[in-house]
Amino acid sequence: MNQRRRIFFYIFGVYHLFILSFVIYVESQKEDLSVLYGLYSKISLLKYGAVLGIVLFAVDFAWNWFESRNNRKEHDTLRHENNTLKAKVYDFQQAAKPPVKETPASK
């Protein structure tokens, strides 16, 4: 995993920790209606948080898709190169063998 991917997962983890702490805070304050009414007035901020979560998920999905596609291309390239080298080795081995002389068939 490269450095950019680690940084992305760090941001993704911090996002989830923030959501978890927010939910725990709201649950602990469920008896105090003034806190809940205050949160209700800022409910539009939760939409932005949800959109951020979806964007992070989409970025991770796209990143994984691009990475697997590039790995597949690299694998195909390496397999082609390996087959080419095998063919060259086979050709060298066949060139080193003495030619087979055919004898006339008896009738």
C-alpha positions as CSV (number, residue, x, y, z in Angstrom):
1,M,0.0,0.0,0.0
2,N,1.5,3.3,-1.0
3,Q,1.7,6.5,1.1
4,R,-1.2,8.2,-0.6
5,R,-3.5,5.3,0.2
6,R,-2.4,5.3,3.8
7,I,-3.2,9.0,4.1
8,F,-6.6,8.4,2.5
9,F,-7.4,5.7,5.0
10,Y,-6.3,7.9,7.8
11,I,-8.8,10.6,6.7
12,F,-11.5,7.9,6.2
13,G,-10.8,6.6,9.7
14,V,-10.9,10.1,11.3
15,Y,-14.2,10.7,9.5
16,H,-15.6,7.5,11.0
17,L,-14.3,8.3,14.5
18,F,-15.9,11.7,14.3
19,I,-19.2,10.2,13.3
20,L,-18.9,7.6,16.2
21,S,-18.1,10.3,18.7
22,F,-21.0,12.4,17.5
23,V,-23.5,9.6,17.8
24,I,-22.2,8.7,21.3
25,Y,-22.6,12.4,22.3
26,V,-26.1,12.6,21.0
27,E,-27.1,9.4,22.7
28,S,-25.7,10.5,26.0
29,Q,-27.7,13.8,25.7
30,K,-31.0,12.3,24.7
31,E,-32.6,13.3,28.0
32,D,-31.7,17.0,27.5
33,L,-34.1,18.3,24.9
34,S,-32.4,21.7,24.6
35,V,-29.3,19.9,23.2
36,L,-31.4,17.9,20.8
37,Y,-33.3,21.0,19.6
38,G,-30.0,22.8,19.1
39,L,-28.8,19.9,16.9
40,Y,-32.1,19.9,15.0
41,S,-31.4,23.5,13.9
42,K,-28.1,22.3,12.5
43,I,-29.4,19.2,10.8
44,S,-28.4,20.5,7.4
45,L,-24.7,20.1,8.4
46,L,-25.4,16.3,8.7
47,K,-26.3,16.2,5.1
48,Y,-22.9,17.6,4.2
49,G,-21.3,15.0,6.5
50,A,-23.3,12.2,4.8
51,V,-22.2,13.5,1.3
52,L,-18.6,13.6,2.5
53,G,-18.9,9.9,3.5
54,I,-20.4,8.9,0.2
55,V,-17.6,10.8,-1.6
56,L,-14.9,9.1,0.4
57,F,-16.5,5.7,-0.3
58,A,-16.7,6.5,-4.0
59,V,-13.1,7.6,-4.1
60,D,-12.0,4.4,-2.4
61,F,-14.1,2.3,-4.8
62,A,-12.7,4.2,-7.9
63,W,-9.1,4.0,-6.5
64,N,-9.4,0.2,-6.0
65,W,-10.9,-0.2,-9.5
66,F,-8.0,1.8,-11.1
67,E,-5.4,-0.1,-9.1
68,S,-6.8,-3.5,-10.0
69,R,-7.1,-2.5,-13.7
70,N,-3.4,-1.4,-13.7
71,N,-2.3,-4.5,-11.9
72,R,-4.1,-6.7,-14.5
73,K,-2.4,-4.8,-17.4
74,E,0.9,-5.2,-15.7
75,H,0.3,-8.9,-15.1
76,D,-0.6,-9.4,-18.8
77,T,2.5,-7.5,-19.9
78,L,4.8,-9.5,-17.6
79,R,3.1,-12.8,-18.8
80,H,3.7,-11.8,-22.4
81,E,7.4,-10.9,-21.7
82,N,7.8,-14.3,-19.8
83,N,6.4,-16.2,-22.8
84,T,8.7,-14.3,-25.2
85,L,11.7,-15.2,-23.1
86,K,10.6,-18.8,-22.9
87,A,10.3,-18.9,-26.7
88,K,13.8,-17.4,-27.1
89,V,15.3,-20.0,-24.7
90,Y,13.5,-22.8,-26.7
91,D,14.9,-21.4,-29.9
92,F,18.4,-21.3,-28.5
93,Q,18.1,-24.9,-27.3
94,Q,16.8,-26.1,-30.7
95,A,19.7,-24.3,-32.5
96,A,22.2,-26.1,-30.3
97,K,20.9,-29.5,-31.1
98,P,22.5,-31.3,-34.1
99,P,20.1,-31.6,-37.0
100,V,18.4,-35.0,-37.4
101,K,19.4,-36.8,-40.6
102,E,16.7,-38.7,-42.2
103,T,17.4,-42.2,-43.6
104,P,15.7,-43.4,-46.7
105,A,12.7,-45.6,-45.8
106,S,13.0,-49.2,-46.9
107,K,10.4,-50.4,-49.4
